[in-house]
Amino acid sequence: MKYMSVITNFGCHYKCPYCIVKENNLHIPRTTLSGLDNLEEALKENNCDIVSISGGGDPLHEYEKHIDWYRKFFGIAHKRNVFFNGSMRPIPVEMHTSYMTDETAFPFYDCYRVVYHANSIDQLSQIRRTGNEIVRAVFVVTADYTIADIMDIALFVKNSTGIDELSFRQLVDDKYTEQHYLEDYLRMGHKKLWWYIEQNDYNLYYAENEVSGRYRDFEKEVL
Ligand code: SF4
């Protein structure tokens, strides 16, 4: 699968405990409607067969103020047909957010997959399917996680009818250095009870009409 990751900056609630950007500005250009003008061409030129939305902040921060942006984004996605899982279809959209299902009015059912970035096991009960979307929960493992925490989360998801997939990732610090908490254990459960995502910058990123192979290329001092 060839991903295009659309990086947004609509701001953020700054509530994730591991957030490294809350004290600084988000060094990603502010998202504008005209910043989508090159997206259709960029998807075509790079032969992408899936497009994800993430941040710089949370893409669903103050969603109601950015409905026009989402309307334009989905308009582009619906027009772009790709060969995916054996048939032609509009390019699948994957949404990454730390807002749980009912904390936003965003229509999650328009997505192929929703990746909920959860911070605690309690948040898992606030995740639900709204249509046919694949529902994934992802946790960033921090220093205070124990094996019991991991297993509690894994068992919750295994018994859940509303969450299909679970993944864990390591914390990346402000120097882009990946940590290695409980790594052997997380690798052991990979592809069994969860997916263990090791960081690598293999995506293509799109922000404000520009495409880059590296997320950090979009980081600029912004006012
Ligand atoms: S979504 Fe990102 S920017 Fe917002 S609080 Fe969480 S880690 Fe920080």
Boltz pocket constraint, residues with backbone or C-beta under 6 A from the ligand:
constraints:
  - pocket:
      binder: B
      contacts: [[A, 11], [A, 12], [A, 13], [A, 14], [A, 15], [A, 16], [A, 18], [A, 19], [A, 20], [A, 21], [A, 22], [A, 55], [A, 56], [A, 57], [A, 58], [A, 98]]
      max_distance: 6.0
